Every structure is written in C-alpha cells, then in structure tokens.
C-alpha cells in the first residue's frame, strides 16, 4: 500500500514483509524509475532518497507508536537480492517482538520458498504513518521534498 510519495520516490508498506506489524513493521522506499542501485542515481536523487528515508523512519516510529506498536529502532537496508532494482527496506524493531527479536539480526529466508509469512501493516497502520509523514513533510528540513 502506498503511504506517501515525492516527485521521484514512493514510500509504501511491504506486501510480503520480513517483519510482522506487531514486531515493528516493514516499509520500502523505491524510486519511480527502475535503476539497479544507488550509484545509478544523480546526486539530487540520492539526496531526495536519503531525506525521504529519514522522514519515513520518523513517521514509522511515531505512526506505529500511535497504534500501540513501540519501535526501539529502525533498521535500514538496501538489499535487492531477489529483485535487482533499487529499493530501501525499513524494518521496525520492537522490544516486544516475538519473531524478529529485538537486538538480533533479521531472520531472512535464503530462498523465496523458505520465507516465513509475516503480518503486513493494515490500512489503519498505513493511514497513521501517512498522517505523520505528511505533517513531517511540511518541516523546513523536508519541505523541498514535496511529500504528498
């Protein structure tokens, strides 16, 4: 589900998350154009992606916190293992997690068929994150992003 976007990037919830919503959730920032990795982006796009990723982490912590999901930290990962297209994962890490245990590395499947299904964010979670992201997008440090 799309949460917010800028001219060049989309923030969305992951449809097949590695981290269940109750363990902290899983978001993705991806460019609207397909590129292999960040080295293929212009300087301006790298800056836009970094700022949107920062805003997304803040919105994730605050928005899911409002939904009763406490996030102790966010892990940011640029993987692209199964799909060699640039995208940045945001893994919320909750101290109350029951599968993706706080303080331990993410348990990631080595093959798609070995992936353990996790509960995705629901519409109310996405709405809470979007509301915070839109508010943060008006702050001076993010105003140039044009978050919508």
N, CA, C and O atoms as a GROMACS GRO file, in nm:
protein
  592
    1UNK      N    1   0.085  -0.119   0.000
    1UNK     CA    2   0.000   0.000   0.000
    1UNK      C    3   0.088   0.125   0.000
    1UNK      O    4   0.182   0.136   0.080
    2UNK      N    5   0.058   0.216  -0.089
    2UNK     CA    6   0.133   0.342  -0.093
    2UNK      C    7   0.099   0.422   0.032
    2UNK      O    8  -0.016   0.428   0.076
    3UNK      N    9   0.202   0.483   0.089
    3UNK     CA   10   0.186   0.567   0.208
    3UNK      C   11   0.194   0.714   0.166
    3UNK      O   12   0.098   0.788   0.184
    4UNK      N   13   0.307   0.754   0.110
    4UNK     CA   14   0.324   0.888   0.054
    4UNK      C   15   0.421   0.877  -0.063
    4UNK      O   16   0.480   0.771  -0.088
    5UNK      N   17   0.435   0.988  -0.135
    5UNK     CA   18   0.531   0.991  -0.245
    5UNK      C   19   0.590   1.130  -0.259
    5UNK      O   20   0.539   1.228  -0.205
    6UNK      N   21   0.699   1.135  -0.333
    6UNK     CA   22   0.758   1.261  -0.376
    6UNK      C   23   0.757   1.256  -0.529
    6UNK      O   24   0.699   1.164  -0.588
    7UNK      N   25   0.818   1.352  -0.592
    7UNK     CA   26   0.820   1.352  -0.738
    7UNK      C   27   0.887   1.225  -0.793
    7UNK      O   28   0.848   1.174  -0.897
    8UNK      N   29   0.989   1.176  -0.721
    8UNK     CA   30   1.071   1.067  -0.776
    8UNK      C   31   1.069   0.936  -0.697
    8UNK      O   32   1.125   0.836  -0.743
    9UNK      N   33   1.006   0.935  -0.580
    9UNK     CA   34   1.010   0.816  -0.495
    9UNK      C   35   0.874   0.788  -0.434
    9UNK      O   36   0.789   0.876  -0.423
   10UNK      N   37   0.856   0.661  -0.394
   10UNK     CA   38   0.734   0.617  -0.327
   10UNK      C   39   0.773   0.551  -0.196
   10UNK      O   40   0.869   0.474  -0.191
   11UNK      N   41   0.697   0.581  -0.091
   11UNK     CA   42   0.708   0.511   0.036
   11UNK      C   43   0.584   0.423   0.045
   11UNK      O   44   0.472   0.471   0.033
   12UNK      N   45   0.605   0.293   0.067
   12UNK     CA   46   0.492   0.201   0.075
   12UNK      C   47   0.517   0.095   0.181
   12UNK      O   48   0.630   0.072   0.223
   13UNK      N   49   0.408   0.032   0.222
   13UNK     CA   50   0.422  -0.083   0.312
   13UNK      C   51   0.457  -0.204   0.226
   13UNK      O   52   0.416  -0.213   0.110
   14UNK      N   53   0.533  -0.294   0.283
   14UNK     CA   54   0.574  -0.413   0.210
   14UNK      C   55   0.459  -0.514   0.211
   14UNK      O   56   0.401  -0.540   0.316
   15UNK      N   57   0.427  -0.569   0.094
   15UNK     CA   58   0.314  -0.662   0.084
   15UNK      C   59   0.348  -0.801   0.137
   15UNK      O   60   0.258  -0.875   0.177
   16UNK      N   61   0.475  -0.837   0.138
   16UNK     CA   62   0.519  -0.965   0.192
   16UNK      C   63   0.632  -0.938   0.290
   16UNK      O   64   0.748  -0.967   0.262
   17UNK      N   65   0.598  -0.881   0.406
   17UNK     CA   66   0.702  -0.829   0.497
   17UNK      C   67   0.790  -0.936   0.562
   17UNK      O   68   0.748  -1.049   0.585
   18UNK      N   69   0.912  -0.895   0.590
   18UNK     CA   70   1.003  -0.977   0.670
   18UNK      C   71   0.974  -0.957   0.819
   18UNK      O   72   1.002  -1.045   0.901
   19UNK      N   73   0.916  -0.840   0.853
   19UNK     CA   74   0.885  -0.809   0.993
   19UNK      C   75   0.735  -0.786   1.006
   19UNK      O   76   0.678  -0.699   0.939
   20UNK      N   77   0.673  -0.864   1.090
   20UNK     CA   78   0.530  -0.852   1.116
   20UNK      C   79   0.498  -0.714   1.175
   20UNK      O   80   0.583  -0.652   1.239
   21UNK      N   81   0.377  -0.667   1.151
   21UNK     CA   82   0.336  -0.536   1.203
   21UNK      C   83   0.358  -0.528   1.354
   21UNK      O   84   0.403  -0.425   1.403
   22UNK      N   85   0.327  -0.634   1.428
   22UNK     CA   86   0.341  -0.630   1.574
   22UNK      C   87   0.486  -0.639   1.619
   22UNK      O   88   0.518  -0.606   1.733
   23UNK      N   89   0.575  -0.684   1.531
   23UNK     CA   90   0.718  -0.686   1.562
   23UNK      C   91   0.787  -0.557   1.520
   23UNK      O   92   0.906  -0.539   1.544
   24UNK      N   93   0.711  -0.464   1.456
   24UNK     CA   94   0.767  -0.334   1.417
   24UNK      C   95   0.737  -0.291   1.276
   24UNK      O   96   0.753  -0.173   1.244
   25UNK      N   97   0.694  -0.384   1.189
   25UNK     CA   98   0.654  -0.346   1.054
   25UNK      C   99   0.767  -0.337   0.955
   25UNK      O  100   0.885  -0.342   0.990
   26UNK      N  101   0.729  -0.323   0.828
   26UNK     CA  102   0.825  -0.325   0.718
   26UNK      C  103   0.777  -0.229   0.609
   26UNK      O  104   0.671  -0.248   0.550
   27UNK      N  105   0.856  -0.127   0.583
   27UNK     CA  106   0.828  -0.029   0.478
   27UNK      C  107   0.936  -0.037   0.370
   27UNK      O  108   1.042  -0.095   0.392
   28UNK      N  109   0.906   0.021   0.254
   28UNK     CA  110   1.001   0.026   0.143
   28UNK      C  111   0.997   0.164   0.080
   28UNK      O  112   0.889   0.219   0.056
   29UNK      N  113   1.114   0.220   0.053
   29UNK     CA  114   1.128   0.341  -0.028
   29UNK      C  115   1.185   0.295  -0.162
   29UNK      O  116   1.289   0.230  -0.166
   30UNK      N  117   1.117   0.330  -0.270
   30UNK     CA  118   1.166   0.291  -0.402
   30UNK      C  119   1.154   0.408  -0.499
   30UNK      O  120   1.062   0.489  -0.489
   31UNK      N  121   1.248   0.415  -0.593
   31UNK     CA  122   1.237   0.519  -0.696
   31UNK      C  123   1.126   0.484  -0.795
   31UNK      O  124   1.093   0.367  -0.813
   32UNK      N  125   1.070   0.586  -0.857
   32UNK     CA  126   0.967   0.565  -0.958
   32UNK      C  127   1.026   0.515  -1.090
   32UNK      O  128   0.955   0.459  -1.173
   33UNK      N  129   1.157   0.536  -1.109
   33UNK     CA  130   1.226   0.480  -1.225
   33UNK      C  131   1.304   0.358  -1.178
   33UNK      O  132   1.352   0.355  -1.064
   34UNK      N  133   1.318   0.258  -1.262
   34UNK     CA  134   1.394   0.140  -1.224
   34UNK      C  135   1.542   0.164  -1.249
   34UNK      O  136   1.584   0.197  -1.360
   35UNK      N  137   1.620   0.147  -1.144
   35UNK     CA  138   1.766   0.152  -1.154
   35UNK      C  139   1.820   0.036  -1.071
   35UNK      O  140   1.756  -0.012  -0.978
   36UNK      N  141   1.939  -0.008  -1.107
   36UNK     CA  142   1.998  -0.124  -1.039
   36UNK      C  143   2.035  -0.093  -0.895
   36UNK      O  144   2.004  -0.170  -0.804
   37UNK      N  145   2.101   0.019  -0.872
   37UNK     CA  146   2.140   0.056  -0.737
   37UNK      C  147   2.162   0.207  -0.728
   37UNK      O  148   2.152   0.278  -0.828
   38UNK      N  149   2.192   0.255  -0.608
   38UNK     CA  150   2.202   0.399  -0.585
   38UNK      C  151   2.314   0.466  -0.664
   38UNK      O  152   2.312   0.588  -0.682
   39UNK      N  153   2.411   0.390  -0.710
   39UNK     CA  154   2.518   0.450  -0.790
   39UNK      C  155   2.468   0.499  -0.925
   39UNK      O  156   2.536   0.576  -0.993
   40UNK      N  157   2.349   0.456  -0.964
   40UNK     CA  158   2.290   0.498  -1.092
   40UNK      C  159   2.202   0.622  -1.078
   40UNK      O  160   2.146   0.669  -1.176
   41UNK      N  161   2.191   0.676  -0.956
   41UNK     CA  162   2.110   0.796  -0.932
   41UNK      C  163   2.196   0.921  -0.938
   41UNK      O  164   2.315   0.918  -0.909
   42UNK      N  165   2.134   1.031  -0.977
   42UNK     CA  166   2.202   1.161  -0.971
   42UNK      C  167   2.221   1.201  -0.826
   42UNK      O  168   2.158   1.146  -0.736
   43UNK      N  169   2.307   1.297  -0.804
   43UNK     CA  170   2.330   1.349  -0.669
   43UNK      C  171   2.199   1.397  -0.607
   43UNK      O  172   2.172   1.370  -0.490
   44UNK      N  173   2.120   1.466  -0.685
   44UNK     CA  174   1.992   1.520  -0.635
   44UNK      C  175   1.897   1.409  -0.594
   44UNK      O  176   1.827   1.420  -0.493
   45UNK      N  177   1.894   1.301  -0.672
   45UNK     CA  178   1.805   1.189  -0.638
   45UNK      C  179   1.855   1.112  -0.515
   45UNK      O  180   1.774   1.064  -0.436
   46UNK      N  181   1.986   1.102  -0.500
   46UNK     CA  182   2.041   1.038  -0.380
   46UNK      C  183   1.999   1.117  -0.256
   46UNK      O  184   1.960   1.058  -0.155
   47UNK      N  185   2.008   1.248  -0.264
   47UNK     CA  186   1.969   1.334  -0.151
   47UNK      C  187   1.820   1.320  -0.123
   47UNK      O  188   1.780   1.306  -0.007
   48UNK      N  189   1.738   1.322  -0.228
   48UNK     CA  190   1.593   1.306  -0.210
   48UNK      C  191   1.560   1.172  -0.146
   48UNK      O  192   1.476   1.165  -0.056
   49UNK      N  193   1.626   1.065  -0.191
   49UNK     CA  194   1.601   0.932  -0.134
   49UNK      C  195   1.642   0.926   0.013
   49UNK      O  196   1.571   0.870   0.096
   50UNK      N  197   1.757   0.984   0.044
   50UNK     CA  198   1.804   0.982   0.183
   50UNK      C  199   1.710   1.059   0.274
   50UNK      O  200   1.679   1.013   0.384
   51UNK      N  201   1.664   1.175   0.231
   51UNK     CA  202   1.573   1.254   0.314
   51UNK      C  203   1.437   1.186   0.328
   51UNK      O  204   1.379   1.188   0.437
   52UNK      N  205   1.386   1.126   0.222
   52UNK     CA  206   1.259   1.055   0.233
   52UNK      C  207   1.273   0.934   0.325
   52UNK      O  208   1.182   0.903   0.402
   53UNK      N  209   1.386   0.865   0.317
   53UNK     CA  210   1.410   0.750   0.405
   53UNK      C  211   1.415   0.795   0.551
   53UNK      O  212   1.361   0.727   0.638
   54UNK      N  213   1.479   0.907   0.577
   54UNK     CA  214   1.485   0.961   0.713
   54UNK      C  215   1.345   0.997   0.762
   54UNK      O  216   1.305   0.960   0.872
   55UNK      N  217   1.270   1.070   0.680
   55UNK     CA  218   1.133   1.107   0.714
   55UNK      C  219   1.049   0.981   0.739
   55UNK      O  220   0.970   0.976   0.833
   56UNK      N  221   1.066   0.880   0.654
   56UNK     CA  222   0.989   0.756   0.668
   56UNK      C  223   1.016   0.687   0.801
   56UNK      O  224   0.924   0.638   0.865
   57UNK      N  225   1.141   0.683   0.841
   57UNK     CA  226   1.175   0.622   0.970
   57UNK      C  227   1.109   0.695   1.085
   57UNK      O  228   1.055   0.633   1.176
   58UNK      N  229   1.113   0.826   1.081
   58UNK     CA  230   1.047   0.905   1.186
   58UNK      C  231   0.896   0.881   1.186
   58UNK      O  232   0.836   0.864   1.292
   59UNK      N  233   0.836   0.880   1.067
   59UNK     CA  234   0.691   0.859   1.056
   59UNK      C  235   0.652   0.719   1.101
   59UNK      O  236   0.547   0.700   1.163
   60UNK      N  237   0.736   0.622   1.072
   60UNK     CA  238   0.709   0.484   1.111
   60UNK      C  239   0.706   0.471   1.264
   60UNK      O  240   0.614   0.412   1.320
   61UNK      N  241   0.807   0.525   1.329
   61UNK     CA  242   0.815   0.517   1.475
   61UNK      C  243   0.696   0.587   1.540
   61UNK      O  244   0.631   0.531   1.628
   62UNK      N  245   0.668   0.709   1.497
   62UNK     CA  246   0.558   0.785   1.558
   62UNK      C  247   0.421   0.727   1.521
   62UNK      O  248   0.335   0.711   1.608
   63UNK      N  249   0.401   0.697   1.393
   63UNK     CA  250   0.271   0.647   1.348
   63UNK      C  251   0.236   0.513   1.408
   63UNK      O  252   0.124   0.494   1.456
   64UNK      N  253   0.331   0.418   1.407
   64UNK     CA  254   0.302   0.288   1.468
   64UNK      C  255   0.294   0.298   1.620
   64UNK      O  256   0.222   0.221   1.683
   65UNK      N  257   0.366   0.392   1.677
   65UNK     CA  258   0.355   0.417   1.821
   65UNK      C  259   0.213   0.456   1.859
   65UNK      O  260   0.161   0.414   1.962
   66UNK      N  261   0.151   0.538   1.775
   66UNK     CA  262   0.011   0.577   1.798
   66UNK      C  263  -0.082   0.457   1.789
   66UNK      O  264  -0.191   0.458   1.846
   67UNK      N  265  -0.039   0.352   1.718
   67UNK     CA  266  -0.119   0.231   1.700
   67UNK      C  267  -0.085   0.126   1.806
   67UNK      O  268  -0.134   0.013   1.799
   68UNK      N  269  -0.001   0.163   1.904
   68UNK     CA  270   0.033   0.072   2.012
   68UNK      C  271   0.150  -0.020   1.982
   68UNK      O  272   0.173  -0.117   2.055
   69UNK      N  273   0.225   0.008   1.876
   69UNK     CA  274   0.342  -0.073   1.840
   69UNK      C  275   0.466   0.011   1.868
   69UNK      O  276   0.496   0.106   1.796
   70UNK      N  277   0.536  -0.025   1.972
   70UNK     CA  278   0.656   0.051   2.013
   70UNK      C  279   0.776   0.003   1.934
   70UNK      O  280   0.807  -0.116   1.931
   71UNK      N  281   0.843   0.098   1.869
   71UNK     CA  282   0.963   0.067   1.792
   71UNK      C  283   1.083   0.124   1.866
   71UNK      O  284   1.090   0.243   1.895
   72UNK      N  285   1.178   0.037   1.895
   72UNK     CA  286   1.300   0.077   1.964
   72UNK      C  287   1.404   0.134   1.868
   72UNK      O  288   1.484   0.221   1.905
   73UNK      N  289   1.403   0.084   1.746
   73UNK     CA  290   1.492   0.136   1.641
   73UNK      C  291   1.440   0.091   1.506
   73UNK      O  292   1.355   0.003   1.497
   74UNK      N  293   1.491   0.153   1.402
   74UNK     CA  294   1.459   0.115   1.266
   74UNK      C  295   1.589   0.070   1.199
   74UNK      O  296   1.690   0.140   1.206
   75UNK      N  297   1.586  -0.047   1.135
   75UNK     CA  298   1.699  -0.092   1.053
   75UNK      C  299   1.671  -0.052   0.909
   75UNK      O  300   1.561  -0.074   0.858
   76UNK      N  301   1.771   0.006   0.844
   76UNK     CA  302   1.759   0.049   0.704
   76UNK      C  303   1.850  -0.040   0.621
   76UNK      O  304   1.969  -0.053   0.650
   77UNK      N  305   1.794  -0.102   0.517
   77UNK     CA  306   1.875  -0.192   0.434
   77UNK      C  307   1.843  -0.173   0.287
   77UNK      O  308   1.727  -0.168   0.247
   78UNK      N  309   1.948  -0.163   0.208
   78UNK     CA  310   1.938  -0.156   0.063
   78UNK      C  311   1.980  -0.294   0.014
   78UNK      O  312   2.099  -0.322   0.000
   79UNK      N  313   1.881  -0.380  -0.014
   79UNK     CA  314   1.913  -0.519  -0.046
   79UNK      C  315   1.914  -0.544  -0.196
   79UNK      O  316   2.020  -0.536  -0.259
   80UNK      N  317   1.801  -0.574  -0.254
   80UNK     CA  318   1.794  -0.602  -0.397
   80UNK      C  319   1.843  -0.741  -0.433
   80UNK      O  320   1.891  -0.762  -0.544
   81UNK      N  321   1.832  -0.836  -0.340
   81UNK     CA  322   1.882  -0.970  -0.368
   81UNK      C  323   1.793  -1.047  -0.465
   81UNK      O  324   1.844  -1.108  -0.560
   82UNK      N  325   1.663  -1.047  -0.443
   82UNK     CA  326   1.572  -1.122  -0.530
   82UNK      C  327   1.524  -1.038  -0.647
   82UNK      O  328   1.485  -1.092  -0.750
   83UNK      N  329   1.528  -0.908  -0.632
   83UNK     CA  330   1.489  -0.816  -0.738
   83UNK      C  331   1.599  -0.712  -0.749
   83UNK      O  332   1.608  -0.623  -0.664
   84UNK      N  333   1.683  -0.720  -0.852
   84UNK     CA  334   1.798  -0.630  -0.860
   84UNK      C  335   1.760  -0.489  -0.904
   84UNK      O  336   1.815  -0.433  -0.999
   85UNK      N  337   1.663  -0.433  -0.832
   85UNK     CA  338   1.620  -0.296  -0.856
   85UNK      C  339   1.632  -0.222  -0.723
   85UNK      O  340   1.599  -0.277  -0.618
   86UNK      N  341   1.679  -0.100  -0.728
   86UNK     CA  342   1.700  -0.022  -0.607
   86UNK      C  343   1.571  -0.010  -0.526
   86UNK      O  344   1.466   0.027  -0.580
   87UNK      N  345   1.580  -0.040  -0.400
   87UNK     CA  346   1.474  -0.014  -0.302
   87UNK      C  347   1.538  -0.024  -0.164
   87UNK      O  348   1.628  -0.105  -0.142
   88UNK      N  349   1.490   0.056  -0.071
   88UNK     CA  350   1.545   0.060   0.064
   88UNK      C  351   1.438   0.007   0.159
   88UNK      O  352   1.326   0.058   0.163
   89UNK      N  353   1.474  -0.094   0.236
   89UNK     CA  354   1.383  -0.152   0.335
   89UNK      C  355   1.398  -0.079   0.467
   89UNK      O  356   1.509  -0.044   0.507
   90UNK      N  357   1.286  -0.055   0.534
   90UNK     CA  358   1.286  -0.004   0.671
   90UNK      C  359   1.219  -0.111   0.756
   90UNK      O  360   1.101  -0.141   0.740
   91UNK      N  361   1.297  -0.168   0.846
   91UNK     CA  362   1.246  -0.271   0.936
   91UNK      C  363   1.230  -0.209   1.074
   91UNK      O  364   1.328  -0.172   1.138
   92UNK      N  365   1.106  -0.198   1.120
   92UNK     CA  366   1.083  -0.153   1.256
   92UNK      C  367   1.122  -0.265   1.351
   92UNK      O  368   1.091  -0.382   1.325
   93UNK      N  369   1.188  -0.231   1.460
   93UNK     CA  370   1.233  -0.333   1.555
   93UNK      C  371   1.172  -0.301   1.692
   93UNK      O  372   1.212  -0.205   1.758
   94UNK      N  373   1.076  -0.382   1.732
   94UNK     CA  374   1.007  -0.360   1.859
   94UNK      C  375   1.068  -0.442   1.971
   94UNK      O  376   1.096  -0.561   1.953
   95UNK      N  377   1.088  -0.380   2.087
   95UNK     CA  378   1.137  -0.457   2.203
   95UNK      C  379   1.041  -0.568   2.245
   95UNK      O  380   1.080  -0.661   2.316
   96UNK      N  381   0.915  -0.560   2.203
   96UNK     CA  382   0.816  -0.662   2.236
   96UNK      C  383   0.802  -0.768   2.127
   96UNK      O  384   0.711  -0.851   2.134
   97UNK      N  385   0.888  -0.768   2.028
   97UNK     CA  386   0.878  -0.860   1.915
   97UNK      C  387   0.882  -1.006   1.961
   97UNK      O  388   0.950  -1.041   2.058
   98UNK      N  389   0.808  -1.089   1.887
   98UNK     CA  390   0.804  -1.232   1.921
   98UNK      C  391   0.872  -1.321   1.816
   98UNK      O  392   0.906  -1.435   1.847
   99UNK      N  393   0.893  -1.271   1.694
   99UNK     CA  394   0.961  -1.350   1.591
   99UNK      C  395   1.092  -1.284   1.550
   99UNK      O  396   1.199  -1.345   1.561
  100UNK      N  397   1.086  -1.160   1.504
  100UNK     CA  398   1.207  -1.085   1.471
  100UNK      C  399   1.253  -1.016   1.600
  100UNK      O  400   1.221  -0.900   1.624
  101UNK      N  401   1.326  -1.088   1.681
  101UNK     CA  402   1.360  -1.048   1.817
  101UNK      C  403   1.450  -0.924   1.818
  101UNK      O  404   1.549  -0.916   1.746
  102UNK      N  405   1.410  -0.829   1.900
  102UNK     CA  406   1.482  -0.702   1.916
  102UNK      C  407   1.627  -0.729   1.954
  102UNK      O  408   1.655  -0.808   2.043
  103UNK      N  409   1.719  -0.662   1.886
  103UNK     CA  410   1.861  -0.676   1.916
  103UNK      C  411   1.929  -0.788   1.840
  103UNK      O  412   2.051  -0.800   1.844
  104UNK      N  413   1.851  -0.870   1.771
  104UNK     CA  414   1.908  -0.977   1.691
  104UNK      C  415   1.891  -0.944   1.542
  104UNK      O  416   1.803  -0.866   1.506
  105UNK      N  417   1.975  -1.001   1.455
  105UNK     CA  418   1.959  -0.976   1.312
  105UNK      C  419   1.824  -1.026   1.262
  105UNK      O  420   1.765  -1.118   1.319
  106UNK      N  421   1.776  -0.965   1.155
  106UNK     CA  422   1.653  -1.010   1.090
  106UNK      C  423   1.671  -1.154   1.044
  106UNK      O  424   1.775  -1.189   0.988
  107UNK      N  425   1.572  -1.238   1.068
  107UNK     CA  426   1.572  -1.374   1.016
  107UNK      C  427   1.517  -1.366   0.874
  107UNK      O  428   1.396  -1.354   0.853
  108UNK      N  429   1.606  -1.372   0.778
  108UNK     CA  430   1.566  -1.360   0.638
  108UNK      C  431   1.584  -1.494   0.569
  108UNK      O  432   1.681  -1.565   0.594
  109UNK      N  433   1.490  -1.527   0.484
  109UNK     CA  434   1.498  -1.650   0.408
  109UNK      C  435   1.608  -1.641   0.303
  109UNK      O  436   1.630  -1.535   0.244
  110UNK      N  437   1.675  -1.750   0.279
  110UNK     CA  438   1.777  -1.755   0.174
  110UNK      C  439   1.714  -1.774   0.037
  110UNK      O  440   1.770  -1.732  -0.064
  111UNK      N  441   1.595  -1.837   0.034
  111UNK     CA  442   1.521  -1.859  -0.091
  111UNK      C  443   1.377  -1.814  -0.070
  111UNK      O  444   1.325  -1.823   0.041
  112UNK      N  445   1.314  -1.766  -0.176
  112UNK     CA  446   1.176  -1.718  -0.166
  112UNK      C  447   1.083  -1.824  -0.106
  112UNK      O  448   0.996  -1.791  -0.026
  113UNK      N  449   1.101  -1.948  -0.144
  113UNK     CA  450   1.012  -2.053  -0.096
  113UNK      C  451   1.030  -2.084   0.054
  113UNK      O  452   0.946  -2.152   0.113
  114UNK      N  453   1.137  -2.035   0.114
  114UNK     CA  454   1.161  -2.056   0.256
  114UNK      C  455   1.114  -1.940   0.343
  114UNK      O  456   1.127  -1.944   0.465
  115UNK      N  457   1.060  -1.837   0.281
  115UNK     CA  458   1.018  -1.718   0.355
  115UNK      C  459   0.902  -1.749   0.449
  115UNK      O  460   0.805  -1.814   0.411
  116UNK      N  461   0.914  -1.701   0.571
  116UNK     CA  462   0.808  -1.716   0.670
  116UNK      C  463   0.714  -1.597   0.657
  116UNK      O  464   0.756  -1.482   0.667
  117UNK      N  465   0.587  -1.625   0.633
  117UNK     CA  466   0.489  -1.518   0.615
  117UNK      C  467   0.473  -1.438   0.743
  117UNK      O  468   0.454  -1.494   0.851
  118UNK      N  469   0.479  -1.306   0.731
  118UNK     CA  470   0.460  -1.215   0.843
  118UNK      C  471   0.337  -1.129   0.815
  118UNK      O  472   0.301  -1.108   0.699
  119UNK      N  473   0.274  -1.080   0.919
  119UNK     CA  474   0.153  -0.998   0.903
  119UNK      C  475   0.190  -0.859   0.852
  119UNK      O  476   0.267  -0.788   0.916
  120UNK      N  477   0.134  -0.818   0.737
  120UNK     CA  478   0.164  -0.684   0.685
  120UNK      C  479   0.093  -0.576   0.766
  120UNK      O  480   0.002  -0.604   0.844
  121UNK      N  481   0.136  -0.454   0.746
  121UNK     CA  482   0.067  -0.341   0.806
  121UNK      C  483  -0.074  -0.336   0.752
  121UNK      O  484  -0.098  -0.372   0.636
  122UNK      N  485  -0.170  -0.292   0.834
  122UNK     CA  486  -0.308  -0.282   0.787
  122UNK      C  487  -0.337  -0.138   0.745
  122UNK      O  488  -0.252  -0.050   0.759
  123UNK      N  489  -0.456  -0.116   0.694
  123UNK     CA  490  -0.493   0.016   0.642
  123UNK      C  491  -0.484   0.124   0.750
  123UNK      O  492  -0.444   0.237   0.720
  124UNK      N  493  -0.519   0.092   0.873
  124UNK     CA  494  -0.512   0.190   0.982
  124UNK      C  495  -0.368   0.225   1.016
  124UNK      O  496  -0.337   0.340   1.046
  125UNK      N  497  -0.278   0.125   1.011
  125UNK     CA  498  -0.135   0.150   1.034
  125UNK      C  499  -0.081   0.243   0.926
  125UNK      O  500  -0.011   0.340   0.956
  126UNK      N  501  -0.114   0.212   0.802
  126UNK     CA  502  -0.067   0.292   0.688
  126UNK      C  503  -0.119   0.435   0.699
  126UNK      O  504  -0.044   0.530   0.674
  127UNK      N  505  -0.244   0.450   0.736
  127UNK     CA  506  -0.302   0.584   0.750
  127UNK      C  507  -0.231   0.663   0.859
  127UNK      O  508  -0.206   0.782   0.842
  128UNK      N  509  -0.198   0.598   0.970
  128UNK     CA  510  -0.128   0.667   1.080
  128UNK      C  511   0.011   0.712   1.036
  128UNK      O  512   0.052   0.824   1.066
  129UNK      N  513   0.083   0.625   0.965
  129UNK     CA  514   0.216   0.661   0.916
  129UNK      C  515   0.206   0.774   0.814
  129UNK      O  516   0.287   0.867   0.816
  130UNK      N  517   0.107   0.766   0.725
  130UNK     CA  518   0.090   0.870   0.623
  130UNK      C  519   0.059   1.005   0.686
  130UNK      O  520   0.112   1.107   0.643
  131UNK      N  521  -0.026   1.006   0.788
  131UNK     CA  522  -0.060   1.132   0.854
  131UNK      C  523   0.064   1.198   0.914
  131UNK      O  524   0.082   1.319   0.902
  132UNK      N  525   0.148   1.118   0.979
  132UNK     CA  526   0.271   1.171   1.037
  132UNK      C  527   0.367   1.216   0.927
  132UNK      O  528   0.428   1.322   0.937
  133UNK      N  529   0.380   1.135   0.821
  133UNK     CA  530   0.472   1.169   0.712
  133UNK      C  531   0.432   1.301   0.645
  133UNK      O  532   0.518   1.383   0.613
  134UNK      N  533   0.303   1.320   0.624
  134UNK     CA  534   0.257   1.445   0.562
  134UNK      C  535   0.285   1.565   0.652
  134UNK      O  536   0.321   1.672   0.604
  135UNK      N  537   0.269   1.548   0.783
  135UNK     CA  538   0.300   1.656   0.878
  135UNK      C  539   0.449   1.685   0.879
  135UNK      O  540   0.490   1.801   0.872
  136UNK      N  541   0.531   1.580   0.886
  136UNK     CA  542   0.676   1.598   0.885
  136UNK      C  543   0.723   1.661   0.754
  136UNK      O  544   0.819   1.738   0.752
  137UNK      N  545   0.656   1.628   0.645
  137UNK     CA  546   0.693   1.681   0.514
  137UNK      C  547   0.682   1.832   0.504
  137UNK      O  548   0.738   1.892   0.412
  138UNK      N  549   0.612   1.893   0.598
  138UNK     CA  550   0.598   2.039   0.600
  138UNK      C  551   0.709   2.106   0.680
  138UNK      O  552   0.723   2.229   0.675
  139UNK      N  553   0.790   2.028   0.753
  139UNK     CA  554   0.901   2.086   0.829
  139UNK      C  555   1.006   2.141   0.734
  139UNK      O  556   1.021   2.090   0.623
  140UNK      N  557   1.081   2.244   0.777
  140UNK     CA  558   1.181   2.304   0.688
  140UNK      C  559   1.280   2.205   0.628
  140UNK      O  560   1.317   2.216   0.511
  141UNK      N  561   1.323   2.106   0.708
  141UNK     CA  562   1.423   2.011   0.658
  141UNK      C  563   1.370   1.917   0.550
  141UNK      O  564   1.450   1.853   0.481
  142UNK      N  565   1.239   1.907   0.536
  142UNK     CA  566   1.179   1.818   0.436
  142UNK      C  567   1.091   1.891   0.334
  142UNK      O  568   1.041   1.829   0.241
  143UNK      N  569   1.072   2.021   0.351
  143UNK     CA  570   0.978   2.096   0.267
  143UNK      C  571   1.009   2.083   0.118
  143UNK      O  572   0.917   2.082   0.036
  144UNK      N  573   1.136   2.075   0.080
  144UNK     CA  574   1.173   2.066  -0.061
  144UNK      C  575   1.136   1.932  -0.124
  144UNK      O  576   1.138   1.919  -0.246
  145UNK      N  577   1.103   1.834  -0.043
  145UNK     CA  578   1.069   1.701  -0.097
  145UNK      C  579   0.933   1.700  -0.167
  145UNK      O  580   0.911   1.620  -0.258
  146UNK      N  581   0.843   1.788  -0.126
  146UNK     CA  582   0.709   1.788  -0.185
  146UNK      C  583   0.632   1.661  -0.152
  146UNK      O  584   0.569   1.603  -0.240
  147UNK      N  585   0.638   1.620  -0.028
  147UNK     CA  586   0.569   1.496   0.014
  147UNK      C  587   0.420   1.512  -0.004
  147UNK      O  588   0.360   1.612   0.038
  148UNK      N  589   0.360   1.412  -0.067
  148UNK     CA  590   0.215   1.413  -0.089
  148UNK      C  591   0.159   1.274  -0.077
  148UNK      O  592   0.038   1.254  -0.093
   0.00000   0.00000   0.00000
